[in-house]
Every structure is written in C-alpha cells, then in structure tokens.
C-alpha cells in the first residue's frame, strides 16, 4: 500500500474520513511530522525522502515545484491535487481506492488530479 503526506492546506475532514473508513491507510499530515509552515520545496523533499505521495489542494505552487523536481531528475513519489470542487466523500473514496489498488512507486514522477474520472 502506498503512503501519503497530506499537505497543510488539504481539508482535514478528508484525512479524518480516510482514516475512519480504512485505518490501514498510511497517511500523515505535514503538521504531524513537524513541517507546519514549511515551503513547498521542503515538503516535496521530505516526501521524497520518506517515499510519500502528496495530497494537496494547492494548484498554484505545489504543482509547479513538483514539476521542477521531475525536470531536475529528483525523486518525486507522486502528487495528487484534490479539487476543492469534489465532495469530501468522493475525495475520501478515491484516496482509499488509490491506496488499496496502487503498487509501491506506481505514481513516481506523476502529478494527477482528483477526481480521476
């Protein structure tokens, strides 16, 4: 099962809902690992070192820095931009589906958008 890092701006209701529906999903928040207030490159570096796919609502800057890491040949385990327009329930379902059906490193170097459909 893949491991996630929830960016500081990701709705905490999504994180709580994922863990409530499947307590085996490995998801931590930047606040939980001492990265509160850290800039995007620092969050991306930490996620790469820990092998965690990032979940974010941040379309403005996080995606840009993720692509810069990829272009520089640096590790980027994956990033999912969760649309603020998707319902919390749908976001929870999709994250659990991704967690349960993905293989390790499947999302390496990829930026994807939720909902996947």
C-alpha positions in Angstrom: 0.0 0.0 0.0 1.3 3.4 -0.8 2.0 6.1 1.8 0.6 9.6 1.8 1.5 13.0 3.1 -1.4 15.5 3.4 -0.2 19.0 2.6 -1.1 21.7 5.1 -3.9 23.1 3.0 -5.7 19.7 2.4 -9.0 19.7 4.2 -8.6 17.7 7.4 -12.0 16.3 7.1 -10.7 14.3 4.2 -7.8 12.9 6.2 -10.1 12.0 9.1 -12.6 10.4 6.7 -9.9 8.3 5.0 -8.7 7.0 8.4 -12.2 6.5 9.7 -13.1 4.3 6.7 -9.8 2.5 6.5 -7.5 2.8 9.4 -4.8 0.9 7.5 -4.2 3.7 5.0 -0.8 5.2 5.9 -1.5 9.0 5.8 0.2 11.7 7.8 -0.2 15.4 7.7 2.6 17.9 7.4 1.6 19.2 10.8 2.2 15.7 12.3 5.8 15.5 11.1 7.0 18.9 12.1 6.6 20.6 8.7 3.9 23.2 9.6 4.6 26.4 7.7 7.3 24.7 5.6 7.6 25.9 2.0 6.6 23.6 -0.9 10.2 22.6 -1.9 10.8 21.5 1.7 7.6 19.5 1.8 8.4 17.8 -1.5 11.9 16.9 -0.4 10.6 15.4 2.9 8.0 13.4 1.0 10.7 12.2 -1.5 13.0 11.1 1.4 10.1 9.2 3.0 8.5 7.8 -0.1 5.2 9.5 0.4 2.7 10.6 -2.2 1.5 14.2 -1.6 -2.2 15.1 -1.3 -2.9 18.8 -1.8 -5.5 21.4 -2.8 -2.6 23.7 -3.8 -2.9 24.2 -7.5 -1.0 27.4 -7.5 2.5 26.5 -6.3 2.9 22.9 -5.2 2.4 21.5 -8.7 4.9 23.9 -10.1 7.6 22.8 -7.6 6.7 19.1 -8.2 7.3 19.5 -12.0 10.6 21.3 -11.2 11.8 18.3 -9.2 10.8 16.0 -12.0 12.7 18.2 -14.6 15.7 18.3 -12.3 15.8 14.5 -12.1 15.0 14.5 -8.4 12.8 11.9 -6.8 9.1 12.9 -6.6 6.9 10.0 -5.3 3.8 11.5 -6.8 1.3 14.2 -6.2 -2.5 14.3 -6.3 -4.2 17.7 -6.5 -7.6 17.2 -4.9 -10.1 19.6 -6.4 -11.9 21.8 -3.9 -15.0 21.2 -6.0 -15.0 17.4 -5.4 -17.2 16.4 -2.4 -15.4 15.3 0.7 -17.0 11.9 0.4 -15.8 11.4 -3.2 -12.3 12.6 -2.3 -12.2 10.0 0.6 -13.4 7.2 -1.7 -10.8 8.0 -4.4 -7.9 8.3 -2.0 -8.8 4.9 -0.4 -9.1 3.4 -3.8 -5.7 4.7 -4.8 -4.2 3.4 -1.5 -5.7 0.0 -1.9 -5.1 -0.6 -5.6 -1.7 1.0 -6.2 1.6 -0.7 -6.1 4.7 0.9 -4.5 6.3 3.6 -6.6 3.4 3.5 -9.2 2.9 7.3 -9.0 6.7 8.2 -9.1 7.2 11.3 -11.1 3.5 11.9 -11.7 1.1 14.8 -11.0 -2.5 13.7 -11.1 -5.8 15.4 -10.4 -8.8 14.1 -8.4 -11.3 13.2 -9.3 -9.6 10.7 -11.6 -12.7 10.3 -13.8 
